[in-house]
Amino acid sequence: MTFLAELKDYITSRGKWWLAPVLLLLLVIGGLLVLAQGSAVAPFIYTIF
């Protein structure tokens, strides 16, 4: 939890507000990948490589 507090302090003190939507998007994509459990996402990953 200290990492999240330090990250919040960094974003607010330095004015790096553009990091908030980027981190939110990464969390959403990560959550979707975890919920899909790989089987539904596999065809899309194979096409990248």
Rosetta blueprint (number, residue, H / E / L):
1 M L
2 T H
3 F H
4 L H
5 A H
6 E H
7 L H
8 K H
9 D H
10 Y H
11 I H
12 T H
13 S H
14 R H
15 G L
16 K L
17 W L
18 W L
19 L H
20 A H
21 P H
22 V H
23 L H
24 L H
25 L H
26 L H
27 L H
28 V H
29 I H
30 G H
31 G H
32 L H
33 L H
34 V H
35 L H
36 A H
37 Q L
38 G L
39 S L
40 A L
41 V L
42 A H
43 P H
44 F H
45 I H
46 Y H
47 T H
48 I H
49 F L
